[in-house]
Amino acid sequence: MTETNTLDRGTIAQGVIGAWRLVSYVVEDADGGHRSFPLGDDAHGIIIYTQSGHMSVQIGPTGRPQYQDCSPHGGTDAERAATAAGYLAYAGRYSVSDESVVEHLPDVSLFRTGSTRPFPARPPSPTTDSLLS
């Protein structure tokens, strides 16, 4: 049994509140047998959880390409595709399930999957992750 499974939903929800710096972005298959780093082993980012139940996440690889025209709404089609393909960004609400799993419920997102189902996220931990001040 993991530490989060022994805590109640309120304790978990209170424990994630704050702005957290990404330590690593790892994707594991269901049985934990395969791990990958889709944005590189040096990805960086931030996730924010608020007391009101909102969250926002921004994760990207180190060294993303820049637009030649330096405009936030500019870039060529190829430049926009390259920067979006190497970035994960969404915001919305979060909740803690009856199984003590933090679930993200995105309202806005860079990627469009067509799914409106919540998805699980490993909650940050003060012992292994970095809380921004």
N, CA, C and O of each residue as an XYZ file, in Angstrom:
532
protein
N       0.843     -1.169      0.000
C       0.000      0.000      0.000
C       0.892      1.235      0.000
O       1.845      1.316      0.775
N       0.585      2.192     -0.863
C       1.398      3.392     -0.936
C       0.947      4.410      0.096
O      -0.138      4.299      0.667
N       1.792      5.402      0.325
C       1.484      6.436      1.315
C       0.173      7.138      0.998
O      -0.622      7.388      1.904
N      -0.076      7.467     -0.284
C      -1.294      8.186     -0.630
C      -2.539      7.337     -0.399
O      -3.607      7.894     -0.143
N      -2.444      6.019     -0.480
C      -3.600      5.168     -0.244
C      -3.993      5.130      1.232
O      -5.116      4.746      1.557
N      -3.109      5.513      2.108
C      -3.424      5.483      3.527
C      -3.975      6.827      4.012
O      -4.385      6.942      5.167
N      -3.991      7.827      3.157
C      -4.468      9.147      3.536
C      -5.904      9.352      3.066
O      -6.331      8.745      2.084
N      -6.648     10.206      3.762
C      -8.003     10.486      3.317
C      -7.982     11.550      2.221
O      -6.973     12.225      2.015
N      -9.109     11.691      1.523
C      -9.208     12.599      0.376
C      -8.883     14.038      0.760
O      -8.192     14.728      0.010
N      -9.362     14.503      1.902
C      -9.111     15.873      2.329
C      -7.642     16.138      2.597
O      -7.125     17.201      2.253
N      -6.972     15.178      3.209
C      -5.548     15.327      3.492
C      -4.751     15.410      2.195
O      -3.833     16.221      2.073
N      -5.105     14.568      1.230
C      -4.418     14.596     -0.059
C      -4.670     15.924     -0.761
O      -3.732     16.544     -1.261
N      -5.926     16.369     -0.805
C      -6.261     17.634     -1.470
C      -5.500     18.796     -0.845
O      -4.984     19.647     -1.568
N      -5.421     18.849      0.479
C      -4.681     19.919      1.153
C      -3.184     19.825      0.865
O      -2.503     20.844      0.750
N      -2.681     18.612      0.752
C      -1.255     18.405      0.552
C      -0.731     18.813     -0.809
O       0.467     19.059     -0.949
N      -1.596     18.895     -1.826
C      -1.115     19.251     -3.162
C      -1.196     20.749     -3.433
O      -0.605     21.222     -4.404
N      -1.904     21.501     -2.613
C      -2.095     22.931     -2.869
C      -0.756     23.645     -2.920
O       0.080     23.505     -2.026
N      -0.571     24.412     -3.983
C       0.652     25.185     -4.162
C       1.137     25.095     -5.595
O       0.487     24.492     -6.449
N       2.279     25.697     -5.846
C       2.932     25.661     -7.157
C       4.148     24.754     -7.046
O       5.003     24.952     -6.182
N       4.222     23.762     -7.920
C       5.252     22.732     -7.848
C       6.106     22.731     -9.103
O       5.579     22.803    -10.213
N       7.416     22.651     -8.939
C       8.353     22.537    -10.064
C       8.490     21.058    -10.426
O       8.621     20.199     -9.554
N       8.459     20.785    -11.718
C       8.590     19.420    -12.211
C       9.973     18.862    -11.902
O      10.987     19.522    -12.131
N      10.002     17.652    -11.384
C      11.256     16.949    -11.151
C      11.545     16.027    -12.335
O      12.677     15.975    -12.817
N      10.527     15.297    -12.808
C      10.668     14.480    -14.004
C       9.283     14.198    -14.569
O       8.289     14.216    -13.843
N       9.231     13.940    -15.856
C       7.977     13.587    -16.527
C       8.170     12.206    -17.128
O       8.852     12.046    -18.140
N       7.557     11.201    -16.489
C       7.729      9.803    -16.857
C       6.360      9.204    -17.139
O       5.409      9.431    -16.391
N       6.264      8.445    -18.213
C       5.047      7.710    -18.529
C       5.348      6.228    -18.316
O       6.323      5.694    -18.843
N       4.485      5.577    -17.531
C       4.644      4.149    -17.259
C       3.439      3.397    -17.794
O       2.318      3.904    -17.745
N       3.661      2.183    -18.306
C       2.519      1.382    -18.726
C       1.792      0.865    -17.480
O       2.292      0.998    -16.363
N       0.627      0.285    -17.678
C      -0.250     -0.101    -16.568
C       0.416     -1.017    -15.551
O       0.162     -0.892    -14.353
N       1.259     -1.930    -16.003
C       1.895     -2.857    -15.054
C       3.241     -2.337    -14.532
O       3.909     -3.014    -13.751
N       3.634     -1.145    -14.961
C       4.880     -0.553    -14.475
C       6.129     -1.147    -15.092
O       7.239     -0.845    -14.655
N       5.963     -1.989    -16.105
C       7.110     -2.667    -16.700
C       7.899     -1.820    -17.677
O       9.076     -2.088    -17.920
N       7.267     -0.799    -18.243
C       7.968      0.038    -19.225
C       7.804      1.510    -18.858
O       6.692      1.982    -18.624
N       8.923      2.226    -18.812
C       8.924      3.661    -18.523
C       9.512      4.397    -19.717
O      10.481      3.945    -20.327
N       8.907      5.550    -20.043
C       9.460      6.377    -21.116
C       9.421      7.845    -20.689
O       8.696      8.223    -19.769
N      10.205      8.647    -21.368
C      10.306     10.075    -21.105
C       9.925     10.803    -22.394
O      10.811     11.202    -23.150
N       8.614     10.987    -22.668
C       8.175     11.517    -23.963
C       8.658     12.936    -24.260
O       8.714     13.326    -25.426
N       9.004     13.710    -23.247
C       9.516     15.067    -23.463
C      10.998     15.176    -23.094
O      11.519     16.270    -22.881
N      11.657     14.031    -23.025
C      13.074     13.986    -22.680
C      13.287     13.806    -21.187
O      12.404     14.102    -20.382
N      14.465     13.320    -20.826
C      14.736     13.084    -19.405
C      15.085     14.366    -18.661
O      15.327     14.337    -17.455
N      15.111     15.497    -19.375
C      15.372     16.782    -18.727
C      14.220     17.767    -18.925
O      14.431     18.980    -18.914
N      12.999     17.247    -19.105
C      11.828     18.117    -19.256
C      11.695     19.023    -18.034
O      12.127     18.669    -16.937
N      11.099     20.183    -18.236
C      10.879     21.099    -17.119
C       9.442     21.597    -17.171
O       8.808     21.580    -18.226
N       8.940     22.035    -16.038
C       7.573     22.518    -16.012
C       7.115     22.899    -14.624
O       7.881     22.898    -13.661
N       5.835     23.226    -14.555
C       5.223     23.656    -13.309
C       3.778     23.174    -13.293
O       3.113     23.118    -14.328
N       3.308     22.827    -12.104
C       1.900     22.494    -11.913
C       1.419     23.275    -10.693
O       2.119     23.383     -9.686
N       0.222     23.808    -10.808
C      -0.353     24.619     -9.738
C      -1.698     24.023     -9.340
O      -2.550     23.767    -10.191
N      -1.880     23.807     -8.047
C      -3.154     23.376     -7.480
C      -3.629     24.469     -6.530
O      -2.859     24.941     -5.692
N      -4.907     24.880     -6.656
C      -5.446     25.911     -5.775
C      -6.407     25.298     -4.759
O      -6.898     24.183     -4.937
N      -6.660     26.038     -3.707
C      -7.587     25.580     -2.677
C      -9.013     25.478     -3.222
O      -9.820     24.707     -2.703
N      -9.326     26.248     -4.263
C     -10.667     26.221     -4.837
C     -10.907     25.029     -5.759
O     -12.000     24.871     -6.302
N      -9.869     24.178     -5.938
C     -10.036     22.984     -6.758
C      -9.623     23.153     -8.204
O      -9.979     22.324     -9.041
N      -8.885     24.198     -8.520
C      -8.399     24.416     -9.874
C      -6.940     23.988     -9.995
O      -6.206     23.938     -9.008
N      -6.536     23.679    -11.229
C      -5.152     23.279    -11.475
C      -4.734     23.758    -12.862
O      -5.567     24.012    -13.732
N      -3.430     23.873    -13.038
C      -2.850     24.230    -14.327
C      -1.483     23.569    -14.426
O      -0.731     23.519    -13.453
N      -1.172     23.064    -15.613
C       0.124     22.412    -15.815
C       0.739     22.868    -17.136
O       0.042     23.032    -18.137
N       2.045     23.068    -17.121
C       2.837     23.416    -18.302
C       4.113     22.566    -18.238
O       4.880     22.670    -17.282
N       4.335     21.736    -19.246
C       5.533     20.889    -19.270
C       6.114     20.909    -20.680
O       5.389     20.765    -21.664
N       7.416     21.088    -20.765
C       8.074     21.088    -22.067
C       9.485     20.564    -21.974
O      10.063     20.496    -20.890
N      10.040     20.195    -23.115
C      11.429     19.739    -23.125
C      12.385     20.925    -23.072
O      12.016     22.044    -23.428
N      13.576     20.682    -22.639
C      14.619     21.700    -22.690
C      15.004     21.918    -24.148
O      15.103     20.960    -24.916
N      15.223     23.179    -24.534
C      15.685     23.483    -25.888
C      14.618     23.476    -26.954
O      14.914     23.175    -28.111
N      13.371     23.800    -26.604
C      12.321     23.882    -27.623
C      12.687     24.930    -28.671
O      13.308     25.941    -28.344
N      12.305     24.694    -29.936
C      12.615     25.678    -30.977
C      11.849     26.987    -30.747
O      10.752     26.992    -30.188
N      12.445     28.078    -31.186
C      11.813     29.388    -31.062
C      11.330     29.863    -32.423
O      11.872     29.477    -33.459
N      10.297     30.712    -32.407
C       9.828     31.322    -33.647
C      10.865     32.327    -34.131
O      11.416     33.083    -33.332
N      11.130     32.338    -35.422
C      12.086     33.291    -35.981
C      11.622     34.731    -35.812
O      12.450     35.624    -35.631
N      10.286     34.979    -35.869
C       9.795     36.363    -35.759
C       9.585     36.795    -34.302
O       9.216     37.943    -34.051
N       9.811     35.901    -33.349
C       9.721     36.191    -31.907
C       8.348     36.676    -31.458
O       8.237     37.250    -30.375
N       7.317     36.469    -32.236
C       5.966     36.897    -31.875
C       5.210     35.733    -31.239
O       5.262     34.622    -31.766
N       4.505     35.950    -30.116
C       3.782     34.836    -29.487
C       2.649     34.287    -30.367
O       2.212     33.155    -30.162
N       2.172     35.067    -31.336
C       1.113     34.588    -32.235
C       1.616     34.425    -33.657
O       0.827     34.265    -34.588
N       2.922     34.466    -33.823
C       3.529     34.364    -35.148
C       4.016     32.963    -35.422
O       3.386     31.977    -35.040
N       5.144     32.894    -36.088
C       5.722     31.609    -36.449
C       5.128     31.053    -37.720
O       4.000     31.374    -38.094
N       5.889     30.229    -38.365
C       5.387     29.550    -39.559
C       4.564     28.343    -39.126
O       4.573     27.971    -37.952
N       3.858     27.735    -40.062
C       3.105     26.519    -39.735
C       4.029     25.452    -39.169
O       3.666     24.769    -38.211
N       5.213     25.299    -39.743
C       6.171     24.289    -39.273
C       6.670     24.623    -37.868
O       6.813     23.725    -37.038
N       6.936     25.901    -37.588
C       7.395     26.299    -36.259
C       6.311     26.059    -35.208
O       6.603     25.562    -34.120
N       5.074     26.406    -35.522
C       3.975     26.180    -34.571
C       3.772     24.689    -34.311
O       3.556     24.283    -33.169
N       3.838     23.879    -35.351
C       3.685     22.425    -35.181
C       4.792     21.853    -34.313
O       4.534     21.017    -33.448
N       6.024     22.297    -34.536
C       7.166     21.775    -33.772
C       7.080     22.165    -32.306
O       7.385     21.348    -31.438
N       6.672     23.392    -32.009
C       6.610     23.805    -30.609
C       5.432     23.152    -29.892
O       5.544     22.828    -28.710
N       4.314     22.951    -30.573
C       3.158     22.295    -29.943
C       3.411     20.811    -29.721
O       2.985     20.254    -28.710
N       4.104     20.164    -30.659
C       4.370     18.730    -30.544
C       5.253     18.407    -29.348
O       5.213     17.290    -28.831
N       6.026     19.345    -28.917
C       6.924     19.100    -27.790
C       6.482     19.812    -26.535
O       7.323     20.268    -25.760
N       5.173     19.920    -26.311
C       4.700     20.664    -25.142
C       3.389     20.086    -24.633
O       2.555     19.639    -25.421
N       3.206     20.094    -23.327
C       1.988     19.620    -22.684
C       1.453     20.764    -21.831
O       2.150     21.250    -20.941
N       0.225     21.196    -22.094
C      -0.346     22.308    -21.345
C      -1.857     22.137    -21.244
O      -2.535     21.918    -22.247
N      -2.376     22.239    -20.026
C      -3.818     22.231    -19.821
C      -4.139     22.815    -18.460
O      -3.271     22.937    -17.596
N      -5.406     23.176    -18.285
C      -5.877     23.730    -17.017
C      -7.336     23.351    -16.830
O      -8.064     23.117    -17.795
N      -7.741     23.296    -15.590
C      -9.127     22.959    -15.280
C      -9.295     22.743    -13.790
O      -8.785     23.513    -12.976
N     -10.011     21.694    -13.442
C     -10.262     21.372    -12.050
C      -9.563     20.060    -11.699
O      -9.136     19.309    -12.575
N      -9.460     19.810    -10.409
C      -8.943     18.519     -9.952
C      -9.812     18.050     -8.797
O     -10.488     18.840     -8.137
N      -9.776     16.754     -8.574
C     -10.490     16.169     -7.442
C      -9.682     14.981     -6.938
O      -8.733     14.539     -7.586
N     -10.065     14.481     -5.794
C      -9.451     13.274     -5.243
C     -10.530     12.211     -5.217
O     -11.585     12.404     -4.613
N     -10.270     11.091     -5.870
C     -11.263     10.015     -5.977
C     -11.407      9.268     -4.656
O     -10.626      9.466     -3.725
N     -12.407      8.418     -4.594
C     -12.609      7.568     -3.419
C     -11.417      6.641     -3.194
O     -11.198      6.165     -2.080
N     -10.643      6.385     -4.258
C      -9.460      5.529     -4.161
C      -8.210      6.345     -3.832
O      -7.096      5.830     -3.932
N      -8.379      7.616     -3.441
C      -7.273      8.510     -3.062
C      -6.353      8.858     -4.228
O      -5.156      9.068     -4.031
N      -6.901      8.920     -5.433
C      -6.142      9.274     -6.629
C      -6.505     10.704     -7.024
O      -7.684     11.038     -7.137
N      -5.493     11.547     -7.233
C      -5.732     12.898     -7.732
C      -6.093     12.780     -9.209
O      -5.347     12.189     -9.990
N      -7.252     13.350     -9.595
C      -7.707     13.282    -10.977
C      -7.805     14.686    -11.553
O      -8.350     15.590    -10.919
N      -7.273     14.863    -12.764
C      -7.346     16.141    -13.466
C      -8.548     16.129    -14.403
O      -8.804     15.136    -15.084
N      -9.283     17.240    -14.434
C     -10.447     17.399    -15.298
C     -10.235     18.664    -16.133
O     -10.734     19.729    -15.768
N      -9.502     18.564    -17.250
C      -9.146     19.752    -18.027
C     -10.357     20.449    -18.643
O     -11.275     19.808    -19.155
N     -10.330     21.782    -18.577
C     -11.318     22.620    -19.269
C     -10.735     23.160    -20.565
O     -11.437     23.271    -21.570
N      -9.443     23.495    -20.541
C      -8.730     23.979    -21.729
C      -7.445     23.182    -21.856
O      -6.862     22.752    -20.861
N      -7.010     22.991    -23.105
C      -5.829     22.168    -23.315
C      -5.198     22.470    -24.666
O      -5.895     22.789    -25.629
N      -3.881     22.369    -24.731
C      -3.175     22.492    -25.993
C      -3.504     21.311    -26.893
O      -3.621     21.471    -28.108
N      -3.652     20.128    -26.310
C      -3.948     18.936    -27.091
C      -5.442     18.632    -27.042
O      -6.105     18.892    -26.038
N      -5.959     18.085    -28.126
C      -7.379     17.747    -28.214
C      -7.514     16.247    -28.386
O      -7.185     15.702    -29.440
N      -8.005     15.574    -27.334
C      -8.152     14.120    -27.412
C      -9.592     13.708    -27.665
O      -9.849     12.572    -28.064
N     -10.537     14.618    -27.436
C     -11.940     14.279    -27.585
C     -12.518     13.638    -26.338
O     -13.726     13.411    -26.270
N     -11.689     13.341    -25.355
C     -12.148     12.707    -24.128
C     -12.467     13.759    -23.074
O     -11.736     14.737    -22.917
N     -13.551     13.553    -22.363
C     -13.905     14.440    -21.251
C     -13.750     13.730    -19.912
O     -14.128     14.268    -18.872
N     -13.195     12.521    -19.938
C     -12.997     11.759    -18.705
C     -11.835     12.327    -17.898
O     -10.839     12.770    -18.470
N     -11.954     12.315    -16.576
C     -10.814     12.720    -15.756
C      -9.684     11.712    -15.910
O      -9.924     10.543    -16.212
N      -8.472     12.159    -15.707
C      -7.364     11.221    -15.768
C      -6.499     11.360    -14.526
O      -6.348     12.452    -13.977
N      -5.931     10.236    -14.089
C      -5.149     10.235    -12.851
C      -3.808     10.936    -13.019
O      -3.214     10.935    -14.097
N      -3.355     11.527    -11.940
C      -2.039     12.170    -11.919
C      -1.384     11.860    -10.585
O      -2.043     11.868     -9.545
N      -0.096     11.590    -10.614
C       0.616     11.364     -9.359
C       0.722     12.698     -8.642
O       1.263     13.654     -9.197
N       0.216     12.780     -7.424
C       0.295     14.056     -6.709
C       1.723     14.380     -6.319
O       2.515     13.479     -6.044
N       2.061     15.677     -6.294
C       3.401     16.047     -5.836
C       3.582     15.699     -4.364
O       2.617     15.636     -3.603
N       4.815     15.478     -3.984
C       5.142     15.130     -2.606
C       6.240     16.054     -2.099
O       7.254     16.230     -2.774
N       6.055     16.651     -0.912
C       7.110     17.516     -0.369
C       8.428     16.799     -0.150
O       9.467     17.453     -0.056
N       8.419     15.482     -0.067
C       9.667     14.749      0.167
C      10.444     14.501     -1.107
O      11.660     14.315     -1.059
N       9.749     14.494     -2.283
C      10.443     14.203     -3.539
C      10.317     15.304     -4.568
O      11.086     15.320     -5.530
N       9.385     16.223     -4.410
C       9.155     17.261     -5.391
C       9.495     18.631     -4.797
O       9.731     18.763     -3.596
N       9.515     19.634     -5.657
C       9.958     20.953     -5.255
C       8.784     21.937     -5.244
O       8.261     22.290     -6.301
N       8.376     22.373     -4.067
C       7.312     23.368     -3.932
C       7.920     24.732     -4.136
O       8.881     25.099     -3.460
N       7.359     25.493     -5.076
C       7.846     26.848     -5.321
C       7.309     27.783     -4.262
O       6.195     27.603     -3.771
N       8.105     28.788     -3.908
C       7.627     29.736     -2.900
C       7.364     31.081     -3.524
O       6.955     32.013     -2.831
